[in-house]
Amino acid sequence: MLRNVAATSVLLAGPLRGRKAGASLSRCLHQTVTMAKRLPARRLQGIDYNPWVEFVKLSKEHDAVNLGQGFPDFSPPDFAVEAFQQATGGDFMLNQYTMAFGYPPLTKILASFFGRLLGQELDPLKNVLVTVGAYGALFTAFQGLVDEGDEVIIIEPFFDCYEPMTLMAGGCPVFVPLKPSPTQDGELDSSGSWRLDPAELASKFTSRTKALVLNTPNNPLGKVFSKAELELVAGLCQQHDVLCISDEVYQWLVFDGHQHISIASLPGMWERTLTIGSAGKTFSATGWKVGWILGPDTIMKHLRTVHQNSVYHCPTQGQAAVAKSFEREQLHLGQPSSYLEQFPKAMQLNRDHVIRSLQSVGLKPVTPHGSYFLIADVSDFKLKMPDLPGAADEPYDRRFVKWMIKNKGLVAIPVSIFYSRPHQKDFDHYIRFCFVKEEATLRAMDEKLQEWRAELES
């Protein structure tokens, strides 16, 4: 590689004239050589390991039933599929660039649809940014707002990209855990019993705190934050002049009569909140990778700077399909014909199915009030099988999931990956299952669990 750099200097030096140009090239090449010796950027230190790669690979090797990854294994609704087909086979200009910050029909319907929910009049050009999925929205937010030394409060358990994205931006993650309340004997735990300690949360705010990341409904726990809990967070953000990055991709998947509330709709919070959404989670089309950010122009303008200097533009056809899907839902919202009304009811049945099945082998599910996921307590197995294969310092839930994939043909995700390293040992007796799966997948799960139960009873 260093020889190639030297050769390049010879090739480029010829056409250049003047001492200034030569000196500039020399400095540039010296930098290139120096950086080549230390190939990876420092911001990648410590975040290269990705547990998803490991568990996906393991599940494929053992042809296991995949309840680990968070995606539906069934088709999006017919109207969404038809909208995508029209986008790919209709207007030929949908094969070309659209507006950098979002396809105009999509930004317009997002502004109208969510403006009503947030109690704001949204400008499609100033208050909406379309991104490469919610993942891209999060990355854009961290890169646009978090600076060297800024502290970012992250509520645990957390979607596992929040920490590395904070670190890549030069920030310092500060963690505060949701803590489960004791349940009565025989009573099933629920995500609602996991709460923030108000004093502990308040203690995490300092003069260096730049932002707090909120995820409701929460992944992996399925907690839907109540209005009182959101008011606690909102009050502290206002008191300390802190931004709120609110990840609300599962806002339509809420169960048991619970209600999703966007923190941006609370008094004094619109001005300091970014609300992130996902077409993949809304319309069961995670591969489309269409996400968005809603917020005040005073914040959004910095995100647009990141966007225009990175991806610049998101695929047009997917945006067109999402625009049509929201236009359809706007006409049906609140009615039985609305997909956003039908889908959570169907997934609540799936959730209850998975809970009953997991209980049959002695796992203890925590009933989620929202999202794609539930977590299950494996404490009884930790007592009975404390010495599973694996490194001594590897959290128990990771060893348990590997054992379960290899020996029981079921895939879950260890919950410790959703915690900071100091807190992993306190929560390494939980594993996460995704229940947004088709009936055939749930039947295959039942067969595996029935075999497991038979072994336990023999």
C-alpha positions as CSV (number, residue, x, y, z in Angstrom):
1,M,0.0,0.0,0.0
2,L,2.8,2.4,0.9
3,R,4.5,1.7,-2.5
4,N,1.3,2.6,-4.2
5,V,1.1,5.9,-2.4
6,A,4.7,6.7,-3.5
7,A,4.0,5.8,-7.1
8,T,0.9,8.1,-7.0
9,S,3.1,11.0,-5.9
10,V,5.3,10.6,-9.0
11,L,2.3,10.4,-11.3
12,L,0.6,13.4,-9.8
13,A,3.6,15.7,-9.4
14,G,4.3,15.9,-13.1
15,P,1.3,18.1,-14.2
16,L,1.5,20.4,-11.1
17,R,3.3,23.7,-11.5
18,G,4.6,26.0,-8.8
19,R,6.0,25.6,-5.3
20,K,2.7,26.1,-3.5
21,A,1.0,23.2,-5.4
22,G,4.0,20.9,-4.8
23,A,4.1,21.7,-1.1
24,S,0.3,21.1,-0.8
25,L,0.6,17.8,-2.5
26,S,3.6,16.8,-0.4
27,R,1.7,17.5,2.8
28,C,-1.3,15.6,1.5
29,L,0.7,12.5,0.6
30,H,2.6,12.6,3.9
31,Q,-0.8,12.6,5.7
32,T,-1.9,9.6,3.5
33,V,1.3,7.6,4.3
34,T,1.0,8.4,8.0
35,M,-2.7,7.4,8.1
36,A,-2.0,4.2,6.1
37,K,0.2,3.0,9.0
38,R,-2.8,3.3,11.3
39,L,-5.5,2.1,8.9
40,P,-8.7,2.2,11.0
41,A,-10.0,5.5,12.3
42,R,-9.8,5.9,16.1
43,R,-13.6,6.3,16.3
44,L,-14.0,2.6,15.4
45,Q,-12.0,1.4,18.4
46,G,-14.0,-1.0,20.6
47,I,-17.1,-1.1,18.5
48,D,-16.0,-3.5,15.8
49,Y,-17.8,-6.6,17.3
50,N,-21.4,-7.0,16.3
51,P,-23.3,-9.8,18.1
52,W,-25.9,-10.0,15.3
53,V,-23.4,-11.3,12.9
54,E,-22.5,-14.1,15.3
55,F,-26.0,-15.2,16.1
56,V,-27.4,-15.0,12.6
57,K,-24.5,-17.1,11.4
58,L,-25.1,-19.7,14.2
59,S,-28.8,-19.9,13.4
60,K,-28.2,-20.6,9.7
61,E,-25.6,-23.3,10.6
62,H,-28.1,-25.1,12.7
63,D,-31.2,-24.4,10.6
64,A,-33.0,-23.1,13.7
65,V,-36.4,-21.4,14.0
66,N,-35.5,-17.7,14.0
67,L,-37.3,-15.7,16.7
68,G,-34.2,-13.6,17.2
69,Q,-34.1,-11.0,14.4
70,G,-36.7,-8.3,14.5
71,F,-38.4,-8.5,11.1
72,P,-41.7,-9.9,9.9
73,D,-41.4,-13.1,7.8
74,F,-44.7,-12.3,6.0
75,S,-45.8,-9.9,3.3
76,P,-46.6,-6.2,3.9
77,P,-50.2,-5.3,3.4
78,D,-51.5,-5.5,-0.2
79,F,-51.9,-1.8,-0.6
80,A,-48.3,-1.2,0.3
81,V,-47.0,-3.9,-2.1
82,E,-49.2,-2.5,-4.9
83,A,-47.9,1.0,-4.2
84,F,-44.3,-0.3,-4.5
85,Q,-45.1,-2.2,-7.7
86,Q,-46.6,1.0,-9.2
87,A,-43.6,2.9,-8.2
88,T,-41.2,0.5,-10.0
89,G,-43.4,0.1,-13.1
90,G,-45.1,3.4,-13.5
91,D,-43.6,6.9,-13.8
92,F,-40.2,6.4,-15.3
93,M,-38.9,9.5,-13.4
94,L,-39.2,7.5,-10.2
95,N,-36.0,5.8,-11.4
96,Q,-34.1,9.2,-11.0
97,Y,-33.1,11.5,-8.1
98,T,-35.7,13.3,-6.2
99,M,-35.3,16.1,-3.7
100,A,-32.3,15.5,-1.4
101,F,-34.3,15.8,1.8
102,G,-37.2,13.7,0.7
103,Y,-39.6,12.9,-2.1
104,P,-42.1,15.8,-2.0
105,P,-45.3,13.7,-1.9
106,L,-43.8,11.8,1.1
107,T,-42.6,14.8,3.1
108,K,-46.0,16.4,2.5
109,I,-48.0,13.4,3.8
110,L,-45.6,12.9,6.7
111,A,-46.0,16.6,7.7
112,S,-49.8,16.3,7.5
113,F,-50.1,12.9,9.1
114,F,-47.8,13.5,12.0
115,G,-48.4,17.2,12.4
116,R,-52.0,16.3,13.5
117,L,-50.7,13.7,16.0
118,L,-48.0,16.0,17.4
119,G,-50.3,19.1,17.6
120,Q,-47.9,21.0,15.3
121,E,-48.2,22.6,11.8
122,L,-45.3,21.0,10.1
123,D,-43.5,22.4,7.0
124,P,-42.6,19.6,4.7
125,L,-39.3,21.4,3.7
126,K,-38.2,22.4,7.2
127,N,-39.6,19.9,9.7
128,V,-39.2,16.6,7.8
129,L,-36.1,14.7,6.7
130,V,-36.4,11.3,4.9
131,T,-33.5,9.0,5.8
132,V,-32.2,5.5,5.0
133,G,-34.4,3.8,7.6
134,A,-34.6,4.8,11.2
135,Y,-31.1,3.6,11.6
136,G,-30.0,6.3,9.2
137,A,-32.1,8.8,11.1
138,L,-30.3,8.0,14.3
139,F,-26.9,8.2,12.8
140,T,-27.7,11.5,11.2
141,A,-29.0,12.9,14.5
142,F,-25.9,11.8,16.5
143,Q,-23.5,13.1,13.8
144,G,-25.3,16.4,13.5
145,L,-25.7,17.1,17.2
146,V,-23.1,15.3,19.4
147,D,-19.7,16.8,19.7
148,E,-16.5,15.7,21.4
149,G,-17.0,15.3,25.1
150,D,-20.8,15.7,25.0
151,E,-22.7,13.4,27.3
152,V,-25.7,11.4,26.0
153,I,-28.0,9.8,28.5
154,I,-29.2,6.4,27.3
155,I,-32.0,4.5,29.1
156,E,-31.2,0.7,29.5
157,P,-32.1,-1.7,28.0
158,F,-31.4,0.2,24.8
159,F,-31.4,-0.6,21.1
160,D,-27.7,-1.6,20.7
161,C,-26.7,1.1,18.1
162,Y,-27.2,4.0,20.5
163,E,-23.9,3.5,22.3
164,P,-21.6,3.0,19.2
165,M,-23.2,5.9,17.4
166,T,-22.6,8.2,20.5
167,L,-19.0,7.0,20.6
168,M,-18.4,7.5,16.8
169,A,-19.6,11.1,17.2
170,G,-17.1,11.7,20.0
171,G,-19.7,11.7,22.7
172,C,-19.7,10.0,26.1
173,P,-22.7,7.6,26.8
174,V,-24.2,7.9,30.3
175,F,-26.5,5.0,31.2
176,V,-29.5,4.8,33.5
177,P,-31.4,1.5,33.8
178,L,-35.1,0.7,34.0
179,K,-35.5,-1.5,37.1
180,P,-38.1,-4.2,37.5
181,S,-40.5,-4.1,40.4
182,P,-41.1,-7.3,42.4
183,T,-44.1,-9.3,41.4
184,Q,-46.4,-11.5,43.5
185,D,-45.8,-15.2,43.4
186,G,-47.2,-16.7,40.2
187,E,-47.9,-13.3,38.7
188,L,-46.5,-12.7,35.2
189,D,-44.1,-9.8,35.1
190,S,-44.9,-7.0,32.6
191,S,-42.9,-4.3,30.9
192,G,-44.9,-1.7,32.8
193,S,-43.3,-2.8,36.0
194,W,-39.9,-1.7,34.8
195,R,-39.4,1.9,35.8
196,L,-36.8,4.7,36.1
197,D,-35.7,5.8,39.5
198,P,-36.5,9.6,39.3
199,A,-33.6,10.5,41.6
200,E,-31.1,8.3,39.7
201,L,-32.3,9.8,36.4
202,A,-31.9,13.3,37.7
203,S,-28.4,12.6,38.9
204,K,-27.3,11.7,35.3
205,F,-27.8,15.3,34.0
206,T,-24.7,17.5,34.2
207,S,-23.5,20.7,32.5
208,R,-22.0,18.4,29.8
209,T,-25.3,16.6,28.9
210,K,-26.2,17.3,25.3
211,A,-29.0,14.8,24.6
212,L,-31.2,12.0,26.1
213,V,-32.2,9.1,23.9
214,L,-35.8,7.8,24.5
215,N,-37.2,4.7,22.9
216,T,-40.9,4.1,23.3
217,P,-42.2,1.4,22.8
218,N,-38.9,0.1,23.9
219,N,-36.7,-2.5,22.2
220,P,-36.1,-5.1,23.7
221,L,-38.4,-4.7,26.7
222,G,-41.6,-3.6,25.0
223,K,-42.2,-0.9,27.6
224,V,-44.6,1.9,26.6
225,F,-43.7,4.9,28.6
226,S,-46.6,6.5,30.5
227,K,-47.5,10.2,30.3
228,A,-46.2,10.6,33.9
229,E,-42.9,9.0,33.0
230,L,-42.6,11.1,29.8
231,E,-43.3,14.3,31.9
232,L,-40.5,13.3,34.2
233,V,-38.1,13.1,31.3
234,A,-39.4,16.2,29.7
235,G,-39.1,18.3,32.9
236,L,-35.4,17.3,33.3
237,C,-34.6,18.0,29.6
238,Q,-36.1,21.5,29.9
239,Q,-34.5,22.1,33.3
240,H,-31.0,21.3,31.9
241,D,-31.5,22.5,28.3
242,V,-31.0,19.0,26.9
243,L,-32.2,17.7,23.5
244,C,-34.3,14.6,23.3
245,I,-33.8,12.0,20.5
246,S,-37.1,10.0,20.5
247,D,-37.0,6.7,18.7
248,E,-40.7,5.8,18.1
249,V,-40.5,3.3,15.3
250,Y,-42.9,0.9,17.1
251,Q,-45.5,3.6,17.9
252,W,-48.3,1.7,16.1
253,L,-47.6,-1.6,17.9
254,V,-49.2,-1.0,21.3
255,F,-51.2,-3.6,23.1
256,D,-53.7,-4.1,26.0
257,G,-55.3,-0.7,25.6
258,H,-52.1,1.2,26.3
259,Q,-51.5,4.4,24.5
260,H,-48.4,5.7,22.7
261,I,-47.6,9.3,23.5
262,S,-44.9,11.2,21.6
263,I,-42.8,13.3,24.0
264,A,-42.7,16.0,21.3
265,S,-46.4,16.6,21.9
266,L,-45.8,17.6,25.6
267,P,-45.6,21.3,26.5
268,G,-42.2,22.8,25.8
269,M,-40.8,19.7,24.1
270,W,-41.4,20.3,20.4
271,E,-38.6,22.8,20.4
272,R,-36.0,20.3,21.7
273,T,-37.1,17.0,20.3
274,L,-36.3,14.9,17.3
275,T,-39.0,12.3,16.6
276,I,-37.8,9.3,14.6
277,G,-40.1,6.9,12.6
278,S,-39.8,3.9,10.3
279,A,-41.9,2.8,7.3
280,G,-40.3,-0.7,7.7
281,K,-41.9,-1.1,11.2
282,T,-45.1,0.8,10.2
283,F,-45.9,-1.2,7.1
284,S,-44.0,-4.5,7.8
285,A,-41.5,-3.7,5.1
286,T,-38.1,-3.5,6.8
287,G,-36.2,-4.0,3.6
288,W,-37.4,-0.8,2.1
289,K,-35.2,1.2,4.5
290,V,-37.3,4.3,4.5
291,G,-37.2,6.3,7.8
292,W,-37.7,9.9,8.8
293,I,-37.0,12.6,11.4
294,L,-39.5,15.2,12.5
295,G,-38.4,18.3,14.4
296,P,-38.0,22.1,14.6
297,D,-36.0,23.7,11.8
298,T,-33.5,25.1,14.4
299,I,-32.3,21.5,14.9
300,M,-33.2,19.9,11.6
301,K,-31.0,22.3,9.6
302,H,-27.9,20.7,11.2
303,L,-29.2,17.2,10.3
304,R,-29.7,18.3,6.7
305,T,-26.0,19.3,6.6
306,V,-25.0,15.8,7.6
307,H,-27.5,14.2,5.2
308,Q,-26.4,16.3,2.2
309,N,-22.7,15.4,2.9
310,S,-23.2,11.7,3.4
311,V,-26.1,9.8,1.6
312,Y,-27.4,13.0,0.1
313,H,-30.5,11.2,-1.3
314,C,-32.6,8.1,-0.5
315,P,-34.1,5.7,-3.1
316,T,-37.0,7.4,-4.8
317,Q,-39.3,4.4,-5.5
318,G,-39.4,3.2,-1.9
319,Q,-40.3,6.8,-0.8
320,A,-43.1,6.9,-3.4
321,A,-44.6,3.6,-2.1
322,V,-44.5,4.9,1.5
323,A,-46.2,8.1,0.5
324,K,-49.0,6.2,-1.2
325,S,-49.3,3.9,1.9
326,F,-49.7,6.8,4.3
327,E,-52.1,8.6,2.0
328,R,-54.3,5.4,2.2
329,E,-53.9,5.2,6.0
330,Q,-54.8,8.8,6.5
331,L,-58.2,8.1,4.9
332,H,-58.8,5.0,7.1
333,L,-57.1,6.0,10.4
334,G,-59.2,5.3,13.5
335,Q,-61.5,3.0,11.5
336,P,-61.6,-0.9,11.5
337,S,-60.3,-0.9,7.9
338,S,-57.0,0.8,9.0
339,Y,-53.9,-1.4,8.8
340,L,-52.6,0.6,11.8
341,E,-55.6,-0.6,13.7
342,Q,-55.6,-4.2,12.5
343,F,-51.9,-5.0,12.8
344,P,-51.5,-4.5,16.6
345,K,-54.5,-6.6,17.3
346,A,-53.1,-9.5,15.2
347,M,-49.7,-9.2,16.8
348,Q,-51.1,-9.1,20.3
349,L,-52.5,-12.6,19.5
350,N,-49.0,-13.7,18.4
351,R,-47.5,-12.2,21.6
352,D,-49.9,-14.2,23.8
353,H,-49.2,-17.4,21.8
354,V,-45.5,-17.0,22.3
355,I,-45.9,-16.3,26.0
356,R,-47.9,-19.5,26.5
357,S,-45.5,-21.6,24.5
358,L,-42.4,-20.3,26.4
359,Q,-44.0,-20.9,29.7
360,S,-44.4,-24.6,28.8
361,V,-40.7,-25.2,29.2
362,G,-40.1,-23.1,32.3
363,L,-39.2,-19.7,30.7
364,K,-40.7,-16.7,32.4
365,P,-41.8,-14.1,29.8
366,V,-42.2,-10.4,30.7
367,T,-45.4,-9.3,29.0
368,P,-44.6,-6.4,26.6
369,H,-47.1,-3.6,26.2
370,G,-45.7,-2.7,22.7
371,S,-43.1,-3.4,20.0
372,Y,-42.0,-6.6,18.1
373,F,-40.4,-8.2,21.2
374,L,-40.7,-9.8,24.5
375,I,-38.0,-10.8,26.9
376,A,-38.0,-14.0,29.0
377,D,-36.3,-14.7,32.3
378,V,-34.1,-17.8,32.3
379,S,-33.1,-17.7,35.9
380,D,-34.3,-21.2,36.6
381,F,-32.0,-22.6,33.9
382,K,-29.1,-20.5,35.3
383,L,-29.6,-22.3,38.6
384,K,-29.9,-25.8,37.0
385,M,-27.3,-25.3,34.3
386,P,-24.8,-22.8,35.5
387,D,-21.8,-24.2,33.6
388,L,-22.8,-23.9,30.0
389,P,-19.9,-23.9,27.4
390,G,-18.3,-20.5,26.7
391,A,-15.7,-18.1,28.0
392,A,-15.7,-17.5,31.8
393,D,-16.3,-13.8,31.3
394,E,-19.1,-14.3,28.7
395,P,-22.5,-13.3,30.1
396,Y,-24.8,-16.2,30.9
397,D,-27.5,-15.2,28.5
398,R,-25.1,-15.3,25.5
399,R,-24.0,-18.8,26.4
400,F,-27.6,-19.9,27.0
401,V,-28.7,-18.6,23.5
402,K,-25.9,-20.4,21.8
403,W,-26.8,-23.6,23.7
404,M,-30.5,-23.2,22.8
405,I,-29.7,-22.7,19.1
406,K,-27.4,-25.7,18.9
407,N,-29.4,-28.0,21.1
408,K,-33.1,-26.9,20.8
409,G,-33.2,-25.3,17.3
410,L,-34.5,-22.0,18.6
411,V,-33.0,-18.6,18.1
412,A,-33.3,-15.7,20.5
413,I,-31.1,-12.7,21.3
414,P,-29.3,-12.3,24.6
415,V,-30.6,-9.2,26.4
416,S,-27.1,-8.3,27.9
417,I,-26.2,-6.9,24.4
418,F,-28.7,-4.2,25.1
419,Y,-26.9,-3.1,28.3
420,S,-23.7,-1.2,29.0
421,R,-20.8,-3.4,30.1
422,P,-21.1,-2.5,33.9
423,H,-24.8,-3.5,33.9
424,Q,-24.6,-6.6,31.8
425,K,-24.0,-8.9,34.8
426,D,-27.2,-7.7,36.4
427,F,-29.4,-8.5,33.5
428,D,-27.7,-11.6,31.9
429,H,-30.7,-13.9,32.8
430,Y,-33.0,-12.5,30.1
431,I,-33.3,-13.4,26.4
432,R,-35.3,-11.6,23.7
433,F,-37.8,-13.2,21.3
434,C,-39.5,-11.6,18.3
435,F,-43.2,-12.5,17.9
436,V,-43.9,-10.6,14.7
437,K,-43.8,-13.9,12.7
438,E,-46.1,-15.8,10.4
439,E,-48.2,-18.7,11.7
440,A,-45.9,-21.3,10.2
441,T,-43.0,-19.9,12.1
442,L,-45.0,-20.0,15.4
443,R,-46.0,-23.6,14.7
444,A,-42.4,-24.6,14.1
445,M,-41.5,-22.9,17.4
446,D,-44.2,-24.9,19.1
447,E,-42.8,-28.2,17.8
448,K,-39.4,-27.3,19.1
449,L,-40.8,-26.3,22.5
450,Q,-42.9,-29.5,22.7
451,E,-39.8,-31.6,22.1
452,W,-38.0,-29.6,24.8
453,R,-40.8,-30.1,27.2
454,A,-40.9,-33.8,26.6
455,E,-37.2,-34.0,27.4
456,L,-37.7,-32.0,30.6
457,E,-40.5,-34.4,31.7
458,S,-38.7,-37.6,30.9
